Each structure stands twice: as structure tokens, then as C-alpha cells.
């Protein structure tokens, strides 16, 4: 197997990459990632399960909770976020991800 060296624009590839589907880009922390969706799900053949629907509902509740935060609550999350950034290995790179994780944890 040959070694693959990504171009400067893309520093990391994640997951299976093939030539027959659309490419997507996303940023994870300081790394730009790309990928391709090889076999999209056919919902008529395999609809969402109850567990998947429950997860989607919890996600929607967390997004609504984040949107409903007051300026004081966001400021409190900001100080907590900055404190976790000072740790040797911070878990969250962005404030929005940190806030969402905290709100999601309240739901679960």
C-alpha cells in the first residue's frame, strides 16, 4: 500500500474515501478534514429506529436550549470554556461546541 501525502489545503483525511460520491469538508479543532459518503441511507428501505429518533429529538432539544440561553448564561459558559482551554489537553476547541455539550448533558 502506498503512502498518501495530502495537499497543503487538506491536512487530514478521515474515513473511507472513494471516487463515486460527493466530497465534504469540515474543520475539527485546527484540522481541516474531508470525506465522501459512499452509500447514502435509503430511508424507504431502512427507516429510522426508535433509538435514532430519540437521539435526534435530544439533539433538537439541546439546540433549542442553546438558542434560548441568556447573555449571562453565555458569559458563565465562556469563563468555564476558557478554564478548560488552560488544561494540558482541552476537550473543546470552540465555545459553541462546549456550550452544546453542556446543554446536551443536562438532557441525557
PEFEN-V841950 format. One record per residue. N is the residue number from 0. RES is the residue in one small letter. SS is DSSP state (2 for helix, 1 for strand, 0 for the rest). PHI is phi in degrees with one decimal (* if undefined). PSI is psi in degrees with one decimal (999 if undefined). Layout:
N;RES;SS;PHI;PSI / N;RES;SS;PHI;PSI
This chain:
0;x;0;*;133.7 / 1;x;0;-81.0;150.2 / 2;x;0;-80.8;142.4 / 3;x;0;-113.7;126.9 / 4;x;0;-110.4;111.6 / 5;x;0;-68.0;155.5 / 6;x;0;-68.4;166.8 / 7;x;0;-61.6;-32.0 / 8;x;0;-64.3;-34.1 / 9;x;0;-118.4;119.1 / 10;x;0;-95.5;-17.0 / 11;x;1;-151.8;134.8 / 12;x;1;-110.3;143.4 / 13;x;0;-134.2;136.7 / 14;x;0;82.6;-177.2 / 15;x;0;-75.2;135.4 / 16;x;0;-120.5;127.9 / 17;x;0;-132.2;178.9 / 18;x;0;-103.8;2.0 / 19;x;0;-111.2;17.2 / 20;x;0;-144.0;171.6 / 21;x;0;-72.2;146.5 / 22;x;1;-92.7;140.4 / 23;x;1;-121.7;154.0 / 24;x;1;-120.3;144.0 / 25;x;1;-151.2;155.4 / 26;x;1;-110.5;124.8 / 27;x;1;-115.6;103.1 / 28;x;0;67.0;-117.5 / 29;x;0;-104.3;9.0 / 30;x;1;-109.2;130.9 / 31;x;1;-91.2;123.0 / 32;x;1;-114.9;152.0 / 33;x;1;-129.5;164.2 / 34;x;1;-168.5;173.3 / 35;x;1;-134.1;143.7 / 36;x;0;-93.4;108.8 / 37;x;0;-77.4;-49.5 / 38;x;0;-128.2;88.0 / 39;x;0;-63.0;150.6 / 40;x;0;-74.0;135.1 / 41;x;0;-96.8;103.6 / 42;x;0;-68.7;-21.9 / 43;x;0;-72.0;-32.1 / 44;x;0;-85.8;-36.8 / 45;x;0;-136.0;87.5 / 46;x;0;-70.1;167.9 / 47;x;0;-63.8;141.1 / 48;x;0;-81.8;171.0 / 49;x;2;-64.0;-37.0 / 50;x;2;-65.6;-40.0 / 51;x;2;-66.6;-41.3 / 52;x;2;-64.0;-38.0 / 53;x;2;-65.0;-41.5 / 54;x;2;-63.8;-41.8 / 55;x;2;-64.2;-37.6 / 56;x;2;-66.8;-43.0 / 57;x;2;-62.6;-39.7 / 58;x;2;-62.3;-44.6 / 59;x;2;-63.9;-39.2 / 60;x;2;-63.6;-41.6 / 61;x;2;-65.3;-41.3 / 62;x;2;-63.1;-40.9 / 63;x;2;-65.3;-38.7 / 64;x;2;-65.2;-38.4 / 65;x;2;-65.2;-41.9 / 66;x;2;-67.4;-25.9 / 67;x;0;-89.3;1.4 / 68;x;0;-68.0;145.2 / 69;x;0;-86.3;170.0 / 70;x;2;-63.6;-35.2 / 71;x;2;-67.1;-40.6 / 72;x;2;-66.2;-40.0 / 73;x;2;-65.2;-38.7 / 74;x;2;-63.9;-38.6 / 75;x;2;-65.3;-42.3 / 76;x;2;-64.0;-34.7 / 77;x;2;-61.9;-44.2 / 78;x;2;-66.9;-39.5 / 79;x;2;-66.2;-38.8 / 80;x;2;-63.1;-45.4 / 81;x;2;-64.6;-33.5 / 82;x;2;-66.4;-40.8 / 83;x;2;-72.6;-23.5 / 84;x;2;-68.3;-25.5 / 85;x;0;-79.4;-10.2 / 86;x;0;-69.3;158.3 / 87;x;0;-59.4;-33.7 / 88;x;0;-133.8;84.3 / 89;x;0;-66.9;143.9 / 90;x;0;-82.6;-34.4 / 91;x;0;-116.0;135.7 / 92;x;0;-96.7;-21.6 / 93;x;0;-126.7;144.8 / 94;x;2;-60.9;-42.6 / 95;x;2;-61.6;-40.4 / 96;x;2;-64.4;-39.0 / 97;x;2;-64.2;-47.3 / 98;x;2;-62.8;-44.0 / 99;x;2;-61.0;-43.0 / 100;x;2;-61.8;-40.9 / 101;x;2;-65.3;-42.4 / 102;x;2;-69.9;-37.5 / 103;x;2;-65.2;-38.3 / 104;x;2;-63.7;-31.2 / 105;x;2;-66.9;-32.5 / 106;x;2;-77.4;-41.9 / 107;x;0;-75.5;999
